[in-house]
Every structure is written in structure tokens, then in C-alpha cells.
Amino acid sequence: MGKDHINDLLAQNDAMGIRIYLGENVLDDGNVHIMPVLVAANSNTDDIIGIVIDDTWPCPPLCDPHSPLI
């Protein structure tokens, strides 16, 4: 995800950070990919649900093939 998405989360009223949940995305072929879901959190550590980022690319297969993290 691009920095504009992160900036949009943090630009929300009282946003102090970002919380990452793990969600499941069932693809057309039936495979399930674990995907990050990002929301902003406020100063009370409550989720701000105004913007939810859940449209990320699955890795694998859309990864950096040279990354030591995969």
C-alpha cells in the first residue's frame, strides 16, 4: 500500500497510530490468503473506523522475490 493510504489513516481526527488486524481473503480459486487490515487508533487506543484499508496485495504470489522475509 502506498504512503498516501497511511497518511489518510493518520490524518483522521484524533488519530495517534495505526492498528493492524489479520483478515482472511477467500480468492476465486478457493484459496485463503491472510491479509492485513489497517485502521487508525485514537489517543484512547480505540479504533477509528472512518477509513479501513483492506485491499492489499497477497504475498505470495505478489512479493519481492529477493526479499529475505519470504
Buried (B, 14 or more C-beta within 10 A) or exposed (E): EEEEBBEBBBEBEEBEEBBEEEEEBEEEEEEEBEBEBBBBBBEEEEEBEEBBBEEBEBBEEEEEEEEEEE
